[in-house]
Amino acid sequence: MKKNEADLIIKNYKPHSGFHDLSKKPETLTKREYAKLLKAQGYLAWQEGNKKYLMEFEPTQWQDMKGLSMDFQAIVRKHWDVNKL
């Protein structure tokens, strides 16, 4: 990911309903790492809208999404105080 792309992702970030608000970048992440997490959250939020379809017609992809979501949550807990989010 190039610096310009990371800057654009960070600039255009809007919190997703049902997800933690990651608007403030923690000091423990680089700008590119932070942008990747914001992008991943957007992808997970988008896939949440396809949840029923994935569960019924793409169960393998649904399992992959659950694994990605668990990995994502572990990273969020590592870098943000989720009790304050």
C-alpha positions as CSV (number, residue, x, y, z in Angstrom):
1,M,0.0,0.0,0.0
2,K,1.4,3.4,-1.0
3,K,1.4,6.4,1.3
4,N,-1.2,8.2,-0.8
5,E,-3.6,5.2,-0.7
6,A,-3.1,5.0,3.1
7,D,-3.8,8.7,3.5
8,L,-7.0,8.4,1.4
9,I,-8.3,5.4,3.4
10,I,-7.6,7.2,6.7
11,K,-9.2,10.5,5.5
12,N,-12.3,8.8,4.3
13,Y,-12.8,6.5,7.3
14,K,-16.3,6.5,8.8
15,P,-17.2,4.3,11.7
16,H,-19.4,1.3,10.8
17,S,-22.5,0.4,12.7
18,G,-21.9,-2.5,15.0
19,F,-18.1,-2.1,14.9
20,H,-15.6,-0.2,17.1
21,D,-14.9,3.3,16.1
22,L,-11.3,3.3,15.1
23,S,-11.1,7.0,14.2
24,K,-8.0,7.6,16.4
25,K,-4.8,5.9,15.3
26,P,-2.9,4.4,18.2
27,E,0.8,5.2,18.4
28,T,1.6,1.5,18.2
29,L,0.6,1.3,14.5
30,T,2.2,2.8,11.5
31,K,0.0,4.8,9.2
32,R,0.0,2.0,6.6
33,E,-0.9,-0.6,9.3
34,Y,-3.6,1.6,10.5
35,A,-5.0,2.1,7.0
36,K,-5.0,-1.7,6.4
37,L,-7.0,-2.2,9.6
38,L,-9.5,0.5,8.5
39,K,-9.8,-1.2,5.1
40,A,-10.3,-4.6,6.7
41,Q,-13.0,-3.2,8.9
42,G,-14.8,-1.8,5.9
43,Y,-14.6,-5.2,4.2
44,L,-15.9,-7.0,7.2
45,A,-18.8,-4.5,7.6
46,W,-19.6,-4.9,3.9
47,Q,-19.6,-8.7,4.2
48,E,-21.8,-8.5,7.3
49,G,-24.5,-7.3,4.9
50,N,-24.1,-10.6,2.9
51,K,-24.1,-12.8,6.0
52,K,-27.3,-14.8,5.2
53,Y,-26.2,-15.4,1.7
54,L,-22.7,-16.5,2.7
55,M,-24.0,-18.8,5.4
56,E,-26.4,-20.5,3.0
57,F,-24.6,-20.6,-0.3
58,E,-20.9,-20.0,0.5
59,P,-20.3,-21.7,3.9
60,T,-16.5,-22.0,3.3
61,Q,-16.3,-18.2,2.6
62,W,-18.4,-17.6,5.7
63,Q,-15.9,-19.7,7.8
64,D,-13.1,-17.6,6.3
65,M,-14.9,-14.4,7.2
66,K,-15.3,-15.6,10.8
67,G,-11.6,-16.3,11.0
68,L,-10.7,-12.9,9.5
69,S,-13.1,-11.3,12.0
70,M,-11.5,-13.1,15.0
71,D,-8.0,-12.1,13.8
72,F,-9.2,-8.5,13.3
73,Q,-10.7,-8.3,16.8
74,A,-7.4,-9.6,18.3
75,I,-5.5,-6.8,16.6
76,V,-8.0,-4.2,17.7
77,R,-7.8,-5.4,21.3
78,K,-4.0,-5.3,21.1
79,H,-3.8,-1.7,19.9
80,W,-7.0,-0.1,21.3
81,D,-8.5,-0.1,24.8
82,V,-11.8,-1.7,23.7
83,N,-13.4,-0.8,27.1
84,K,-13.0,2.9,26.1
85,L,-14.2,2.5,22.5
